[in-house]
Amino acid sequence: MGRLASNILGTVGVGKHSDGAGLYLLVTGHNDKGRAKGSWIFRYTYLKQ
C-alpha cells in the first residue's frame, strides 16, 4: 500500500508527489479553498519493456 493519504490535498505544494508504488499526484495549483488541484498518474511496466 502506498504512502499518500487523503489529507495531503490540503498541504501539498506544486509538483509531482509519489507514494512509492507507482501512484503520483501531479499538483498544478490550488483552488480558492486552498486544496490542491491536478491529476493522479499511475505508472506501471508491462512485460518488463
C-alpha positions as a Markdown table, in Angstrom:
| # | Residue | x | y | z |
|---|---|---|---|---|
| 1 | Met | 0.0 | 0.0 | 0.0 |
| 2 | Gly | 1.2 | 3.5 | -0.8 |
| 3 | Arg | 2.0 | 6.4 | 1.5 |
| 4 | Leu | -0.2 | 9.1 | 0.0 |
| 5 | Ala | -3.1 | 10.0 | 2.4 |
| 6 | Ser | -6.3 | 11.8 | 1.6 |
| 7 | Asn | -5.3 | 14.7 | 3.9 |
| 8 | Ile | -2.3 | 15.5 | 1.7 |
| 9 | Leu | -4.5 | 17.6 | -0.6 |
| 10 | Gly | -4.7 | 20.4 | 1.9 |
| 11 | Thr | -1.0 | 20.8 | 2.5 |
| 12 | Val | 1.0 | 19.6 | -0.6 |
| 13 | Gly | 2.9 | 22.1 | -2.8 |
| 14 | Val | 3.0 | 22.3 | -6.6 |
| 15 | Gly | 4.9 | 19.4 | -8.2 |
| 16 | Lys | 4.9 | 15.6 | -8.5 |
| 17 | His | 4.4 | 13.6 | -5.3 |
| 18 | Ser | 4.9 | 9.8 | -5.3 |
| 19 | Asp | 3.5 | 7.1 | -3.0 |
| 20 | Gly | 6.4 | 4.8 | -3.8 |
| 21 | Ala | 4.3 | 2.2 | -5.6 |
| 22 | Gly | 3.7 | 3.9 | -9.0 |
| 23 | Leu | 1.0 | 6.3 | -8.0 |
| 24 | Tyr | 1.8 | 10.0 | -8.4 |
| 25 | Leu | -0.1 | 13.2 | -7.6 |
| 26 | Leu | 0.7 | 15.9 | -10.0 |
| 27 | Val | -0.3 | 19.2 | -8.4 |
| 28 | Thr | -0.7 | 22.2 | -10.7 |
| 29 | Gly | -2.0 | 24.7 | -8.3 |
| 30 | His | -4.6 | 25.3 | -5.5 |
| 31 | Asn | -8.2 | 26.3 | -5.6 |
| 32 | Asp | -9.8 | 29.2 | -3.7 |
| 33 | Lys | -10.3 | 26.9 | -0.6 |
| 34 | Gly | -6.6 | 26.1 | -0.6 |
| 35 | Arg | -6.9 | 22.5 | -1.7 |
| 36 | Ala | -4.6 | 21.1 | -4.4 |
| 37 | Lys | -5.8 | 20.7 | -7.9 |
| 38 | Gly | -4.1 | 18.5 | -10.5 |
| 39 | Ser | -4.0 | 14.9 | -11.7 |
| 40 | Trp | -3.4 | 11.4 | -10.5 |
| 41 | Ile | -1.0 | 9.3 | -12.6 |
| 42 | Phe | -0.4 | 5.6 | -12.3 |
| 43 | Arg | 2.8 | 4.3 | -13.9 |
| 44 | Tyr | 3.4 | 0.6 | -14.5 |
| 45 | Thr | 5.5 | -1.8 | -16.6 |
| 46 | Tyr | 4.0 | -4.3 | -18.9 |
| 47 | Leu | 6.1 | -7.4 | -19.7 |
| 48 | Lys | 9.3 | -5.7 | -18.4 |
| 49 | Gln | 9.6 | -3.5 | -21.6 |
